[in-house]
Amino acid sequence: MSTTRTEDQFPLSNLPKEIRREIYSYSPLRKLSLLARTSKQCEADTAFLRLLPAAIHAAPEFLDAKEDATALASMAILKKHPELLFIKKQVTDHYGREISALSPYQIFLGAGDIWALRQIQKDILPLIKNGEAQAEDQFKKQFPHCPWPLPENLSEEMLYDDRNQKQLKEIVEQLAIVKQLIDVDPFNNNKPLDTTKFAVETLCKLFQPKPGEVIRSGLHFPLAIMKEIYKTYNALQGHWSFFTLAVIKPALDALSTVDGQCCQGGLSELDMEKGPNRRCHSSYQHPLGQPLSLTLVNDKEKRGSAAVVDPYDGEVLFLSSTSGSFDCFNKSALGALPFVCADVGGLRRLENLWRTKAEAYGSYYAAVRREVNTLSQ
């Protein structure tokens, strides 16, 4: 015997809208997404609550491996509810960074998600009254030190706020200390001296949000930090495997979700038109569609050793029994290959992503300015 469920059979449907939304606000994105499928009322009630975490976590629209892996859940929501694009509220990202009074649009700006911004410019802004002007206003608030109109030679540094500038300066100074200590450390029994360990711990704390810190502008985690880390890596005299696990891996974890997706999928395989695999991030725990590389990296019990994904090609590196090297597991899981660290290629790919993003910001807002000027004439 089958029955047809109506909206009245849901106990929350008869509660006032404000109370329903307060209750929904305590539910994770996955449950809200399931709830949204049950009725039009639930879909509307949960739209903004689903949009914020979907935006900050760059969540995939589809779990089915046959569907487009680059599609964003946030875009699907915005196409139904474009009016939510500029509404502000505080959120927390996968790394514990508190991001205050930012709209979904500003989240994409601060995360550096140029692919989401491209879709918004094409599909969402035309649906919003004065959408181009609002986008320009929020860009200026997100990047208060950035010159406007944007220069042709726009660089990532022009997007920095005071927090970004201070964080990068401190990290560069500490990287110099870490390199100096690693180069003279004897690593007896393959273990660093306490002074080296303390210097590395001090460095990694600079990746983390400070107690009580709330991000209101700038980039969430500049790519230039990774560039400086890889410059240090390439300048080391040895002990690259130690540096990879002790410094590079924590830094990769600190990247914005979209930058993490680019690195986890392999920068050499990144489609700059479509964007990264949105299922490809270490914080994304759903088993469906999760790449093999992340399954291996998170599988510490079976391997019994730490692992990291090489940002250059997305291959999984496990600490080898041979000092200074890794075992490399390719994506087809055919077996292990010896891998000696040498990441000049990874640095070049990071620099390319860094430049491409800056160019994308410049081209998008050049188009916005043209449209705004046309409307005002």
RARA-V536506 format. One record per residue. RES is the residue in one letter. PSI is psi as a letter, one per 30 degrees, with the letter a starting at -180 (* if undefined). Layout:
BEGIN
[[RES | PSI] [RES | PSI]]
END
This chain:
BEGIN
[[M | k] [S | l] [T | l] [T | k] [R | k] [T | l] [E | e] [D | f] [Q | f] [F | k] [P | f] [L | f] [S | f] [N | f] [L | l] [P | k] [K | e] [E | e] [I | e] [R | e] [R | e] [E | e] [I | e] [Y | f] [S | f] [Y | g] [S | k] [P | l] [L | e] [R | e] [K | e] [L | e] [S | e] [L | e] [L | e] [A | f] [R | f] [T | f] [S | l] [K | e] [Q | e] [C | e] [E | e] [A | e] [D | e] [T | g] [A | e] [F | e] [L | e] [R | e] [L | e] [L | e] [P | e] [A | e] [A | e] [I | f] [H | g] [A | h] [A | k] [P | k] [E | e] [F | k] [L | f] [D | k] [A | f] [K | f] [E | l] [D | j] [A | f] [T | f] [A | k] [L | k] [A | e] [S | e] [M | e] [A | e] [I | e] [L | e] [K | f] [K | e] [H | i] [P | f] [E | f] [L | f] [L | e] [F | g] [I | k] [K | k] [K | l] [Q | k] [V | l] [T | k] [D | a] [H | f] [Y | g] [G | g] [R | k] [E | k] [I | j] [S | k] [A | h] [L | k] [S | l] [P | e] [Y | e] [Q | f] [I | e] [F | e] [L | e] [G | e] [A | f] [G | h] [D | i] [I | f] [W | e] [A | e] [L | e] [R | e] [Q | e] [I | e] [Q | e] [K | e] [D | f] [I | e] [L | e] [P | f] [L | f] [I | k] [K | k] [N | h] [G | e] [E | e] [A | e] [Q | e] [A | e] [E | e] [D | e] [Q | e] [F | e] [K | e] [K | e] [Q | e] [F | i] [P | f] [H | f] [C | k] [P | k] [W | k] [P | l] [L | k] [P | l] [E | e] [N | h] [L | k] [S | l] [E | e] [E | f] [M | f] [L | f] [Y | k] [D | a] [D | e] [R | e] [N | e] [Q | e] [K | e] [Q | e] [L | e] [K | e] [E | e] [I | e] [V | e] [E | e] [Q | e] [L | e] [A | e] [I | e] [V | e] [K | e] [Q | e] [L | e] [I | e] [D | f] [V | f] [D | k] [P | f] [F | h] [N | k] [N | h] [N | g] [K | k] [P | l] [L | l] [D | e] [T | e] [T | e] [K | e] [F | e] [A | e] [V | e] [E | e] [T | e] [L | e] [C | f] [K | f] [L | f] [F | f] [Q | l] [P | k] [K | l] [P | k] [G | f] [E | k] [V | k] [I | k] [R | f] [S | l] [G | a] [L | k] [H | e] [F | j] [P | k] [L | f] [A | f] [I | e] [M | e] [K | e] [E | e] [I | e] [Y | e] [K | e] [T | e] [Y | e] [N | f] [A | f] [L | l] [Q | f] [G | a] [H | h] [W | e] [S | e] [F | e] [F | e] [T | e] [L | e] [A | f] [V | e] [I | e] [K | e] [P | e] [A | e] [L | e] [D | e] [A | f] [L | l] [S | l] [T | e] [V | e] [D | e] [G | e] [Q | e] [C | e] [C | e] [Q | e] [G | f] [G | j] [L | e] [S | f] [E | g] [L | k] [D | j] [M | f] [E | e] [K | f] [G | a] [P | l] [N | j] [R | f] [R | f] [C | i] [H | k] [S | f] [S | f] [Y | j] [Q | f] [H | k] [P | f] [L | k] [G | f] [Q | k] [P | l] [L | e] [S | e] [L | e] [T | e] [L | e] [V | e] [N | f] [D | i] [K | f] [E | e] [K | e] [R | e] [G | g] [S | l] [A | l] [A | l] [V | k] [V | k] [D | j] [P | f] [Y | e] [D | g] [G | g] [E | l] [V | k] [L | k] [F | k] [L | k] [S | l] [S | f] [T | k] [S | k] [G | g] [S | l] [F | l] [D | k] [C | k] [F | j] [N | l] [K | f] [S | f] [A | h] [L | f] [G | a] [A | k] [L | k] [P | k] [F | j] [V | k] [C | k] [A | j] [D | h] [V | e] [G | e] [G | e] [L | e] [R | e] [R | e] [L | e] [E | e] [N | e] [L | e] [W | e] [R | e] [T | e] [K | e] [A | e] [E | e] [A | e] [Y | e] [G | e] [S | e] [Y | e] [Y | f] [A | e] [A | e] [V | e] [R | e] [R | e] [E | e] [V | e] [N | e] [T | e] [L | e] [S | f] [Q | *]]
END
